[in-house]
Amino acid sequence: MPYDYSDEPHGVFFLVDNKSFYASVEAVMRGLNPLKALLVVMSEQANTNGGLILATSPDAKVRYGLKANVSRQRDLPQDERLIVVPPRMNLYIKRNLQINNIFRRFVADEDLWPYSIDESILDLTHSYKLFGETPLAVAKKIQHTIRQELGLYVTIGIGETPVQAKIALDVYAKHTPDLIGEIRYATVPEKIWTLPTLSDVWSIGHRTATHLEKIGIHNMHDLAYCNPDQLTAEFGIIGGQLYALAWGIDRTLLRERIPVHDSSLGNSQVLPRDYRDQHEIETVIKEIGEQVASRLRHHNRLAGSLSLSIGFSYAASEQTGRGGFHQTVNIDPTADNHIIVENLLMAFRSHWRQETVRNIAVYTGKLAPATGQQLNLFDDPTQQIKNLHFQNVMDMLRAQFGFRAATFARSIMPGGTAINRAALVGGHNGGNAYD
């Protein structure tokens, strides 16, 4: 039986994607057309696998078969027409802010949700008629404005719900001449049910698709006409969400922001090379531990547990049969550098068996408000207070003048990574936002 949509929300939602964002920004900076330039953005070579390709222009993707976050330096063709540039994350963040400020001309702040650095969701239910006769006309106006002011192309998915807009963007808009796709409740059968592969749809990964196929659901039409109670029994609450997805139903209220709970603070790092020397490995553990402690102090939190994850190199994993280890320890609530680092090193030394290390991650849990300093009865209380004061001064210096204004000598020794990483944004070269 057809679904009765009469009680479902009927809005006007846009999901806007900046087409090949990083590569497009770099093309425009060079006076090139983003859709016609042959350009890739590639991270600096950090290991024997070569730099990672972070973004490709549409033409480079088609012509050379390059894929962002998959292809590496070794996959680059020998073609002098291809432009290879390093990332400039600060510039991309600046462009993202400019684009979202353009969106604010069409919607109120509460109707705008930046979904990622290159995607945003707009609820134009109450405002689109101010800018055009139809949602399609408004979408074209937004495209034209961004193209005129920033030189960038955007693709837009339009839907009566956010999930319809997302599917319209991913499946249709990116492949149409005007870079716009649209799904409505009335077009769900032709636009969603006809999709041949479950994993082509947003939020359905390969594992979920395999699970669905095992119970006789092979496509979106099957999903729409299966027994929803069976889905709930098989998948729990996710089953109901999958059933709603097949019918294009999404009751999300964009204005109702979901509060983010700071249940954990941490940092992780892929090392620039294989680390075999214990001193070098422990240098990085200390750096990350101190960085996490600084974040705790910044957020006025104390950590009651620490988690250390160590990932081995591929060769070490093949040799030992294990990819690494993970250890969690409970501690008295603290944000003190020395206590956090001491416990991390103890966890490392008790589990490390001379394996080659490539990944290090430190996370904290059992967070509590930092309402005061808990003193250790076995240490000099005056020295404990001085240590905390010193750490706070270091935090203030770095906040005002940058990380390099106050660094420990160990960070300039072999193996140290903190100084180089301080210049990175999102793990990549920040560059100059004003180039």
N, C-alpha and C positions, 0 to 999 in steps of 0.2 A: 504494500500500500504506500502511496506517496506520503511524504512527511508533511505535516501541517505546520507551516512556518508562521502562522498568524500571530503566535505568541512570542516569536523570536525577535530580537532587536533588528531593525532595518536601518542601518546607518550608511555613511559614505566614508570609507577608509581608503587612504592611499598608503602603499608601502613603496618608498622611493629608494632606489639603489643607484649609487654613483658608479657608472659603468667603468670597470677596470680602473678603480680609483687611483691607486698609487701611480700606475703607468700613465694614466690620463693627465694627472697633475704634472708629471715630469714632461710629458709631451707639450702641454700648453706652455710650460716655462721655457721651452725651446722654440716656441712659435710654430709648433706642428699641430696638425689635426689629430686629436686623440684616436679617432676611428681609423685613420690611415697610416699612422706612424708605425714603424717597426722598432719597438722598444721594450726592454725588460728591466725591471728593478730587481737587483740581486744583492743579497747580503754579502759582506766581505768574507773571503775565504778563511774559514776558521778551523778547518781540519782536512784530512786527506780526501774527503768526499767532495770538497770544493764548496763554494758559496751556494746558498739556497735561493732559487728564484721566487721572489715574493709576489710579483705581479707581472703580467704580460699585457701588452696592448692587444686589442681584438685581432688585428692582422697578424701579429707575431704568433698568437695562439693558433690561428688557423693554418698559417703558412708553415710553421715549424713544429707544430704539435706540442708546444711547451705548456706545462700546467703549473699554476702558482702553487707554492708550498709542496710540490712534488718533484719537479725538475730541478736539476743542479747544474753547476757550471759545466760539468762534462757533457751535458746534453745540448749545449749551445752549438748552433751550426756555424760553419766557417763562412760567414756572409758579412762583408764589410758594410752592408746597409743596415745591419742590426745595431741599434744603440743599446749599450749596457751601462746602467747607472746605479750607484749605491742608493740606499733608502735615505729619505730625509723625513723622519717621523714628525718632527716639529712642524714642518711645512704641511704635512697631511692633516695634522690636528688643526692647524690654522684654517685650512680650506674647509674642513668639516664644520668648524664653528661658523664660518661665513655662510655655508650652505644652510645650516640650521637657522641662522638669522634671516635668511630669505624665506624659509618656511614660516617663520613667525609673522610674516606679512599676511599670511593666509589663514593662520590658526592662532588661537591663544596658547600661552605657554603650557597650560594643563592639557591641551589637545595635541601636544607634540611629544613624542617619545623617541629620542635617539636610540636606535636598536643596536647599532654597532658603529664603528668609525666610518662605514660607507653606506649604512642603511638607517632610515628613520620611518616611523609610523606617524601618520597624520590623521586625525579625526576631523573631517570637514563636514560632518553631518549638519552642523548649524551655521556654517559659514560659506559653503561653496557657492551659494546663489549670489553672494556679494561680488563674485569674480567671474562668473560665467553662467551660461544657460544650463549647462550639463556638467557632470563631473569630468567627462572627457575633455571638454573645453578648458576647464580649470587645470587639468593635468598638463595640457599642451602649453598653457600660460606659464606654469611653473618651470617646465622644461626650457621654454624660450628665455625666461628671466635668468636662469642659471647659466644657460649657454651664452647669453649676451654679456653678463657681468663677470663670469669666471672662466668662460671658454670650455666648460665641461658638459658632457652629456649625461643625463640621468634616465634610467628606466623606471616606469611606474606601473605598479599593479593596483587595480581598483576593485573594491569589493564592498558588499553590504556588511561584511564582518572583517576583522583583521586577518583571519585565516584565509578567507577568500582572496583578499588582497595579496597575501603572501604567495599563495599558489599561482595566482594570476601573474605575479612578478616572475617567479622562478621558472614557470613552465611556458608562459606565453609572451610576456613583455620583452624578454631578452632576445626573442627570435622574430619580432615583428618589425617592419620598416619604421614605424613611428615610435618604437620602443615603449609601447603602452599595451597592457593586457587588462581584461576586465572579466570578472565573474560575478554573477548575481544568483540569488536563490533559483531563479527560473532557468538558469543555464548550468546548474550543477550537473545534471545528467550528461550533457554534452562536453562539459569542460573538465569535470573531475572523474566521473565514472568511466570515461573512455581511456584514462591513463593506463597503459598496459603493465607498468611495473610499479609495485607498491613503494619501493624505495625512491621513486622519482618524486614522491610527495614529501613536503617539509614535515619533519618530526618523526618520519618512519625510517629508521635506520635498517641496515641489512639484517641485523639480528632479529629485530621485531618482524621484518618482512618474512624471514625464514620461519619464525614461530607461527605467524599467521598462515603461511602455506601448509604447515604441518597439520593445521586444523581445518584445511579445506578452503581457505580464503586466499585467492591468487591475484586479485585485482581490486580496484576501488569499488567496482559494481558489486562484487561479492561482499565486500566489507559493508557496503550500505544496506544490503539485504540479508545480512546474517542476523542471528538472534543476539540482541544486545546483552541479554542475561548471560549467554554463553561467553561473550567477550569479557564481561565483568568477572565471571568465575575463573576465567583463564588468566586474565591480566590484572585483575584488581581494578583500582580507579582508572588506570591507564586505558582499560578496555572501553569504558564509557567515553573517554576522550577520543579514542580511535573511531568509535561509531559516530560521534559528533563531527569529526573531521571529514568523514566520507559524505556527510550531508552539508558540509560548508557551514556548520554551526559553531559560533564562537561568542560567548556571552561576556567576554572581557570588557571591562569599563576602563578606558584608557586613563581617565581622570583619577581613578583609584589606584594610587601608587602602592606597590607592595613594599612594606618596610624591609630593609636589609638587616639581618641580624649578624653582628660581628662575632660569630661563634668560633672563628679561627683567624689568625693572622700568620703570615709566613712568606717565605721566598724560596724560589728554586732556581737552579742554574744548570745549563748544559755547558760543561767545561770546554774551553777552546781546543783542547787536545786530550789525549789519554794521560791520566795522572797515575804514576806508579809509586812515586816517592811519598812516604808517610808524612813527612814534614810539609810538603806542598799540599797534600790533601787536607791536612789539618789547618793549614793557613786559610784555605777557602771556607772550611767549616766555621772557623772563628769569624771570618768576615761576614758570612751569612748570618751567623748567630747574633753578632753585634747589630747588624742591620735590622733583624727581626726585633731585637730588644729596643732599638730606637723607635720602631713603628709602634711597639706597645706603649712606650712613653708618650709618643705623639697622640695616641688615642686614649691616653689615661686609663690603660688597662694593665692588669697583672695576669700572668699566665700560670695556671696550675698544672699544666702538662706540656711536655715537649715531644715532638715526633721528628725523628731523623730518618730520611730515606736516602739510600746510596744505590745508584745504578751503575752496574759494571759495563765495561766496553763490550762490543760484540764478540771480540776474540776471547775475552775472559769468560763471558757467558757460555760460549761454546765449549770451553775447556772445563769449567766447573759444573755446568748444568744448572746454574742458578743465575738469575739476572741481576741480583742485588739483595739488599735486605732492608727491612723497615723495623724501627724500634721506637716504642713510646715509653716515656718515663714520667711518673708523677712527681711533682716538686711542690715545695711551699710556694704560694703565689708570689711572683716576682717579675720585675722588668729589668733586673740588674744584669749588665753585660757578663760579669765574671761568673755568676751562678749559672746563667743560661749556657755559656760557652763550656764551662766545666762539665756540665751534665751531658752536653752533646758529644764532647770528646770521650767521655766515659762510655757512652753508648756506641760510639764508633770503634773504639779500641777493643771492646768486648765481642764484637761481631766480625771485624775485618780480618781476613786471612790472606793478606798480601795481594788481593785481586786488583786489577787495573780498573780505575774509577773514571766514569764519564759524566755522571749526573749526581747532583747533590740537592736535597730539598730539606728545608726546616720549617715546621709548622707548630703553632701553639694551640692549646685548647684549654677548656675550663677557665675561660676568661672572667675576670671580676673587676669591678671599678677600683681604680688606684686611689683609695681614700687616705693612704698613709704608707709609711715605710716599715715593713716588718724586719726588725733587727734580729740577728743571730746572736744568741747568748754566748757562743764560744769565740766570737771575734770582737775586736775592739769596736764599740759602738761609734766612737768619734770617727774612726777610719771608714766605717761603713757609710756614715753620713757624708763624709768627704768624697767617697767614691761616687755616690749617687749625684752629688753636686757637680763633680767633674763631668760625668756623663751628660748631665743636662746642659752644661756649658758647651760641650762638643756638639750636641744636637742643635743648639741655638746658632753656633758658628756656621755649621753646615747649612742650616735653613736659610741664613742670611747671605752667606758668601759662596755656597756650593760645597759639595763633598770634599773637594781637593783642598779646601782651606784648612782642614784638620784631619790628617790621616795618620795611621800607625805605620811605623817603619816596615813592619812585616809585609804591607801591601805593595812595597816597591821591590820586594825580594822575589826570586823565581817562584812561580806558581800563583802569586797574588793576582786577583782579578778585579778587586773592588774599584780601583781607580779607573780602569778602562770601562767597567760597567756603569760607572757613575754618569758617563756621557751618553749612555744608551736610553732610548725611549721605547718601552715595550720590547726590550731585548734587541733593538736594532739601532743603527746610527740615527741620532736625532737630527743632525744637519742643522741648517740655518733656516728658520721659518721665513726670513726676509730676503733670501736669495732671489 
